Amino acid sequence: MSQSWIIKYEPKTTEDIAGQEDALLSLDIFIKNYKTQKKKAAFLYGPSGCGKTILAKVLAKKHNLELIEVNASDYRTKDQIQEKVGNAIKQQSLFSTGKLILIDEIDGLSGVKDRGALTALADLMSTSSFPILCTAFDPYDQKFSGFRGKTQLIACKELSHTDIAKVLETLCKKENISYEDLALKGLARRSGGDLRAAINDLQGLAMQGTITTKHLEDLDARYHIESMPQALIKVFKNKDPHIALQAFEYVQEDIDQQFLWIDENLPQEYQGKALAEAYTSLSRADVFRGRISRWQHWHFLTSINALITAGVAAAKEEKPKSFTPYKPTMRLLKIWQANMKYQKRKAIAKKIAEYTHCSPYDALQSTLPFFTAIFKNYNPEQKKKMMELLDFDEDEKNWLEQ
């Protein structure tokens, strides 16, 4: 069996890393100046397949450090964390070159079932003689509220399709595979920023010889995945309920996201009575969704799909003829942005509470509004002293200055 290209062409130097220049520089500085830094761990976060683990491997090699990898999903309890990570911290490296301890995918730790694991990890970080690097998707998850402030946050951005296409082109040249430019660009776009997924798809297509756009179409058909705009066409531009019923059969979005897509785009397609009847079907589906959640009546799921597809399609008297670009709802983004902002607010309040010996709730309600007002009027030197006193990071400083 041929070797996976993910392993075969794994980056060996910093020059091989695609699209993560800022994260690479920040992490390099953290490792280089580890002994003089106040925070003893870096928290590297970003979407799947963007290169978080590879950054650790490449920089460990650059600084001649022994890399100790720990997957948090495999060591979930307080005792397991203390044993695995604690032993790695206490023991010298095999050739006395130093260590870089990578704790991968700590978002795999549950906030309830694995309670105590993050606290144990934070305690070990404070006593470590070696740099520790944790990786996760979302550092502002509630379970990281007490852990996050003890680490240096480093963001890995989602890779652009142009960055991914360049990597795919390089691999094709190394493997002497002919390709069409449009095919590689299409493959990069469909990966959704996940370089690992794009490389795996490329290796699969390479077995067929020249990589063409036709091969890309075959790949899409094999995966049976449709975008939401393609699915919505079967509902909004069609009156046949049998076609509409199958609209969401091959989409990745769950039922909640399907509701939001329909709600966002329905007023762009329907008018008057048709719009009212379509929303009636959508609201009835929402009633069934509530009953399922409350009473666990799972047989209502088929009714939900029928109402949001065939019900919405049958509400109109004639098919809309004009072209309408369908777009996702901005509601989820706004909720996410609000949650991220609120999580920062709570993290700041918690630090103030620890210093002023009050509860986090009191600090959030009473102290923080006053503190925010006076912090903006501090001169740079006063702000620096206050940041050191309360252990604020740059993100928290920027939030206070808004």
C-alpha positions as CSV (number, residue, x, y, z in Angstrom):
1,M,0.0,0.0,0.0
2,S,1.4,3.4,-0.9
3,Q,2.4,5.8,1.8
4,S,0.0,8.6,2.7
5,W,1.1,11.9,1.2
6,I,0.2,13.6,4.5
7,I,3.1,11.7,6.1
8,K,5.4,11.5,3.0
9,Y,5.3,15.3,2.4
10,E,5.0,16.5,6.0
11,P,6.7,19.9,6.3
12,K,10.3,19.6,7.7
13,T,11.3,23.3,7.9
14,T,9.6,26.6,8.6
15,E,9.8,27.4,4.9
16,D,7.5,24.4,4.1
17,I,4.7,25.8,6.3
18,A,1.8,27.2,4.2
19,G,-0.1,30.4,5.2
20,Q,0.7,30.6,8.9
21,E,3.5,33.2,9.0
22,D,2.1,35.1,12.0
23,A,1.4,32.1,14.1
24,L,4.8,30.6,13.2
25,L,6.6,33.8,14.3
26,S,4.7,34.1,17.6
27,L,5.3,30.5,18.5
28,D,8.9,30.7,17.6
29,I,9.4,33.7,19.9
30,F,7.5,31.9,22.7
31,I,9.8,28.9,22.5
32,K,13.0,30.9,22.1
33,N,12.2,33.1,25.1
34,Y,10.5,30.5,27.2
35,K,12.7,30.8,30.3
36,T,12.1,34.5,30.7
37,Q,8.4,34.5,30.0
38,K,5.7,34.8,32.7
39,K,3.3,32.4,30.9
40,K,4.7,28.9,30.6
41,A,2.3,27.5,27.9
42,A,1.1,28.6,24.5
43,F,-2.5,28.0,23.4
44,L,-2.5,27.5,19.7
45,Y,-6.0,27.6,18.1
46,G,-7.6,27.4,14.7
47,P,-9.8,25.3,12.4
48,S,-9.1,21.7,11.5
49,G,-6.3,21.0,9.0
50,C,-4.7,24.5,9.2
51,G,-1.4,23.2,10.5
52,K,-1.4,23.5,14.3
53,T,0.4,20.2,15.1
54,I,2.8,20.7,12.2
55,L,3.9,24.0,13.6
56,A,4.9,22.3,16.9
57,K,6.8,19.6,15.0
58,V,8.8,21.9,12.8
59,L,9.7,24.3,15.6
60,A,10.8,21.4,17.9
61,K,13.2,20.4,15.1
62,K,14.4,23.9,14.5
63,H,15.3,24.4,18.2
64,N,16.6,20.9,18.6
65,L,14.0,19.9,21.1
66,E,12.6,16.5,21.8
67,L,8.9,16.6,21.0
68,I,6.6,14.9,23.5
69,E,3.1,14.4,22.0
70,V,0.1,13.9,24.2
71,N,-3.4,13.6,22.8
72,A,-5.9,15.0,25.4
73,S,-8.6,12.7,24.1
74,D,-6.5,9.7,25.3
75,Y,-5.7,11.2,28.7
76,R,-8.9,12.6,30.1
77,T,-8.8,12.4,33.9
78,K,-6.9,14.4,36.4
79,D,-4.8,11.4,37.4
80,Q,-4.0,10.5,33.8
81,I,-2.9,14.1,32.9
82,Q,-0.7,14.3,36.0
83,E,0.9,10.9,35.2
84,K,1.5,11.5,31.5
85,V,2.3,15.2,31.4
86,G,3.9,15.2,34.9
87,N,6.4,12.5,34.0
88,A,7.2,14.3,30.8
89,I,7.9,17.5,32.7
90,K,10.1,15.8,35.4
91,Q,12.2,13.7,33.2
92,Q,15.1,15.1,31.2
93,S,15.1,14.6,27.4
94,L,16.8,11.5,26.1
95,F,19.9,13.4,24.7
96,S,19.6,16.4,27.1
97,T,18.5,18.7,24.3
98,G,15.4,20.0,26.0
99,K,11.7,19.2,25.3
100,L,8.6,20.7,23.7
101,I,5.5,19.2,25.2
102,L,2.6,19.2,22.8
103,I,-0.9,18.5,24.3
104,D,-3.0,18.1,21.2
105,E,-6.8,18.6,20.9
106,I,-7.6,19.7,24.4
107,D,-11.1,20.6,23.3
108,G,-11.6,16.8,23.4
109,L,-11.8,17.2,27.2
110,S,-15.3,17.5,28.5
111,G,-16.1,20.3,30.9
112,V,-18.2,18.0,33.1
113,K,-17.0,14.3,32.7
114,D,-13.3,15.3,32.7
115,R,-13.6,18.0,35.4
116,G,-10.2,18.5,37.1
117,A,-8.1,17.6,34.1
118,L,-7.7,21.2,32.9
119,T,-7.0,22.4,36.5
120,A,-4.3,19.7,36.8
121,L,-2.9,20.7,33.5
122,A,-2.7,24.4,34.5
123,D,-0.9,23.4,37.8
124,L,1.6,21.4,35.8
125,M,2.2,24.2,33.4
126,S,3.2,26.6,36.2
127,T,6.0,24.2,37.3
128,S,7.3,23.1,33.9
129,S,10.9,23.6,32.9
130,F,10.0,23.0,29.3
131,P,7.7,24.9,27.0
132,I,4.1,23.5,26.7
133,L,1.9,23.9,23.7
134,C,-1.8,23.1,23.7
135,T,-4.0,23.1,20.6
136,A,-7.7,23.5,20.2
137,F,-10.4,24.8,17.9
138,D,-12.1,27.4,20.1
139,P,-10.1,28.8,23.1
140,Y,-13.1,30.8,24.2
141,D,-15.2,27.7,25.1
142,Q,-16.6,28.1,28.6
143,K,-14.6,25.1,29.9
144,F,-11.4,27.0,29.2
145,S,-12.4,30.1,31.2
146,G,-10.0,29.4,34.1
147,F,-7.3,27.8,31.9
148,R,-7.1,30.3,29.1
149,G,-5.6,33.2,31.0
150,K,-2.6,31.2,32.1
151,T,-1.5,30.7,28.5
152,Q,-0.3,32.8,25.6
153,L,-3.0,32.7,22.9
154,I,-1.7,32.2,19.3
155,A,-4.2,32.2,16.5
156,C,-3.8,30.0,13.4
157,K,-5.9,31.4,10.5
158,E,-8.0,29.3,8.1
159,L,-5.9,28.6,5.0
160,S,-7.0,30.3,1.8
161,H,-7.8,28.3,-1.3
162,T,-4.8,29.9,-3.0
163,D,-2.4,28.7,-0.2
164,I,-3.9,25.2,-0.5
165,A,-3.7,25.2,-4.3
166,K,0.0,26.1,-4.2
167,V,0.7,23.1,-1.9
168,L,-1.3,20.8,-4.2
169,E,0.6,22.1,-7.3
170,T,4.0,21.4,-5.5
171,L,2.9,17.8,-4.7
172,C,1.8,17.2,-8.3
173,K,5.2,18.3,-9.5
174,K,7.0,16.1,-7.0
175,E,4.9,13.1,-8.0
176,N,5.2,13.9,-11.8
177,I,1.4,14.1,-12.1
178,S,-0.1,16.3,-14.9
179,Y,-3.1,18.4,-13.9
180,E,-5.4,21.2,-15.0
181,D,-5.1,24.4,-13.1
182,L,-8.8,24.7,-12.7
183,A,-9.0,21.2,-11.2
184,L,-6.5,22.0,-8.5
185,K,-8.1,25.3,-7.7
186,G,-11.5,23.6,-7.5
187,L,-10.1,20.9,-5.2
188,A,-8.6,23.6,-3.0
189,R,-11.9,25.5,-2.7
190,R,-14.0,22.4,-1.8
191,S,-11.6,21.5,1.1
192,G,-13.0,24.4,3.2
193,G,-9.5,25.4,4.4
194,D,-8.6,21.9,5.5
195,L,-5.2,21.1,3.9
196,R,-5.1,17.5,5.1
197,A,-8.5,16.8,3.4
198,A,-7.3,18.4,0.2
199,I,-4.1,16.4,0.1
200,N,-6.0,13.1,0.7
201,D,-8.4,14.0,-2.1
202,L,-5.4,14.8,-4.4
203,Q,-3.8,11.5,-3.7
204,G,-7.0,9.6,-4.5
205,L,-7.4,11.4,-7.8
206,A,-3.8,11.0,-8.7
207,M,-4.3,7.2,-9.1
208,Q,-6.5,8.0,-12.2
209,G,-3.6,9.8,-14.0
210,T,-4.1,13.4,-15.2
211,I,-6.2,15.4,-12.7
212,T,-9.0,17.2,-14.6
213,T,-12.1,19.0,-13.7
214,K,-14.1,15.9,-14.8
215,H,-12.4,13.9,-12.1
216,L,-13.4,16.6,-9.6
217,E,-17.0,16.3,-10.7
218,D,-16.7,12.5,-10.2
219,L,-15.3,13.1,-6.7
220,D,-18.2,15.4,-5.8
221,A,-20.7,12.8,-7.0
222,R,-19.0,10.0,-5.1
223,Y,-19.2,12.0,-1.8
224,H,-22.8,12.8,-2.5
225,I,-22.5,16.2,-0.8
226,E,-24.5,19.2,-2.0
227,S,-24.2,22.8,-0.9
228,M,-27.1,24.5,0.7
229,P,-27.7,26.9,-2.3
230,Q,-28.0,23.8,-4.5
231,A,-30.5,22.2,-2.1
232,L,-32.5,25.4,-1.8
233,I,-33.0,25.5,-5.6
234,K,-35.0,22.2,-5.3
235,V,-37.3,23.9,-2.8
236,F,-37.7,27.5,-4.0
237,K,-37.5,26.9,-7.8
238,N,-39.6,23.8,-7.9
239,K,-43.2,22.9,-7.3
240,D,-43.0,19.1,-7.3
241,P,-43.1,17.9,-3.7
242,H,-41.4,14.6,-4.5
243,I,-38.3,16.5,-5.7
244,A,-38.4,19.0,-2.8
245,L,-38.6,16.2,-0.2
246,Q,-35.1,15.0,-1.2
247,A,-33.6,18.5,-1.2
248,F,-31.6,18.2,2.0
249,E,-30.7,14.5,1.6
250,Y,-27.0,15.2,0.7
251,V,-26.2,18.3,2.6
252,Q,-23.9,18.5,5.6
253,E,-25.9,21.1,7.5
254,D,-28.1,19.8,10.4
255,I,-31.8,20.5,10.8
256,D,-31.2,23.7,12.8
257,Q,-29.0,25.2,10.1
258,Q,-31.5,24.2,7.4
259,F,-34.2,26.2,9.2
260,L,-31.9,29.2,9.3
261,W,-31.0,29.0,5.6
262,I,-34.7,28.8,4.6
263,D,-35.7,31.6,6.9
264,E,-32.9,33.9,5.6
265,N,-33.6,33.4,1.9
266,L,-37.4,32.8,1.8
267,P,-38.4,36.5,1.6
268,Q,-36.0,36.9,-1.4
269,E,-38.0,34.3,-3.4
270,Y,-41.6,34.5,-2.2
271,Q,-44.1,37.4,-2.0
272,G,-47.5,38.0,-0.5
273,K,-49.7,34.9,0.1
274,A,-47.0,32.5,-1.0
275,L,-44.7,33.9,1.6
276,A,-47.3,33.7,4.4
277,E,-48.1,30.1,3.6
278,A,-44.4,29.1,3.3
279,Y,-43.8,30.6,6.8
280,T,-46.8,28.8,8.1
281,S,-45.2,25.5,7.0
282,L,-41.9,26.6,8.5
283,S,-43.5,27.5,11.8
284,R,-45.4,24.2,12.0
285,A,-42.1,22.4,11.5
286,D,-40.7,24.4,14.4
287,V,-43.6,23.3,16.6
288,F,-42.7,19.6,15.8
289,R,-39.1,20.4,16.5
290,G,-40.1,21.6,20.0
291,R,-42.2,18.5,20.7
292,I,-39.3,16.3,19.7
293,S,-37.0,18.1,22.1
294,R,-39.5,18.0,24.9
295,W,-41.1,14.6,24.6
296,Q,-38.5,12.7,22.5
297,H,-41.0,11.9,19.8
298,W,-38.5,11.1,17.1
299,H,-41.1,10.0,14.5
300,F,-41.9,13.7,14.0
301,L,-38.6,14.1,12.2
302,T,-40.1,13.0,8.9
303,S,-42.8,15.6,9.4
304,I,-40.3,18.4,9.9
305,N,-38.5,17.5,6.7
306,A,-41.8,17.3,4.8
307,L,-42.9,20.8,6.0
308,I,-39.6,22.6,5.4
309,T,-39.2,21.1,1.9
310,A,-42.4,20.0,0.2
311,G,-44.5,22.3,2.4
312,V,-42.5,25.4,1.4
313,A,-42.3,24.3,-2.2
314,A,-46.1,23.9,-2.5
315,A,-46.8,27.3,-1.0
316,K,-46.2,29.1,-4.3
317,E,-48.5,29.2,-7.3
318,E,-45.7,29.5,-9.9
319,K,-41.9,29.1,-9.9
320,P,-39.8,32.2,-9.3
321,K,-38.0,33.0,-12.6
322,S,-35.4,35.6,-11.5
323,F,-32.0,34.5,-10.3
324,T,-31.5,34.9,-6.5
325,P,-28.1,34.4,-4.9
326,Y,-28.7,32.4,-1.7
327,K,-26.7,33.4,1.4
328,P,-26.3,32.0,4.9
329,T,-27.8,33.7,7.8
330,M,-25.7,36.2,9.7
331,R,-27.5,35.4,12.9
332,L,-25.1,32.6,14.0
333,L,-22.1,34.8,13.3
334,K,-23.6,37.6,15.4
335,I,-24.4,35.2,18.2
336,W,-20.9,33.8,18.0
337,Q,-19.3,37.3,18.0
338,A,-21.4,38.3,21.0
339,N,-20.5,35.1,22.8
340,M,-16.8,35.7,22.1
341,K,-17.0,39.2,23.4
342,Y,-18.9,38.1,26.5
343,Q,-16.4,35.4,27.2
344,K,-13.6,38.0,27.2
345,R,-15.7,40.2,29.5
346,K,-16.1,37.3,31.9
347,A,-12.4,36.4,31.8
348,I,-11.4,40.0,32.6
349,A,-14.0,40.2,35.5
350,K,-12.6,36.9,36.9
351,K,-9.1,38.4,37.1
352,I,-10.4,41.5,38.7
353,A,-12.4,39.4,41.2
354,E,-9.3,37.4,42.2
355,Y,-7.4,40.6,42.9
356,T,-10.2,42.5,44.7
357,H,-11.4,39.4,46.7
358,C,-15.0,39.6,45.4
359,S,-17.2,37.2,43.5
360,P,-16.9,37.1,39.6
361,Y,-20.5,38.1,39.4
362,D,-20.0,41.2,41.6
363,A,-16.9,42.1,39.5
364,L,-18.9,41.7,36.3
365,Q,-21.8,43.7,37.4
366,S,-20.2,46.5,39.5
367,T,-16.5,46.7,39.2
368,L,-15.9,46.1,35.5
369,P,-18.0,49.0,34.1
370,F,-16.1,51.4,36.4
371,F,-12.8,49.8,35.6
372,T,-13.3,50.0,31.9
373,A,-14.0,53.7,32.1
374,I,-10.9,54.5,34.0
375,F,-8.6,52.1,32.1
376,K,-9.3,54.1,28.8
377,N,-7.9,57.3,30.5
378,Y,-4.7,55.7,31.8
379,N,-1.4,56.6,30.1
380,P,0.6,53.8,28.4
381,E,2.8,53.3,31.5
382,Q,-0.2,53.0,33.8
383,K,-1.8,50.6,31.4
384,K,1.3,48.5,31.4
385,K,1.5,48.3,35.2
386,M,-2.2,47.4,35.4
387,M,-1.8,44.6,32.8
388,E,1.1,43.1,34.7
389,L,-0.8,43.4,38.1
390,L,-3.9,41.7,36.8
391,D,-2.2,39.4,34.3
392,F,-4.1,40.9,31.3
393,D,-3.1,39.8,27.8
394,E,-3.2,41.9,24.6
395,D,-6.7,40.7,23.6
396,E,-8.0,41.7,27.0
397,K,-6.2,45.1,26.8
398,N,-7.7,45.8,23.4
399,W,-11.2,44.8,24.7
400,L,-10.9,47.3,27.6
401,E,-9.8,50.1,25.2
402,Q,-12.8,49.7,22.9
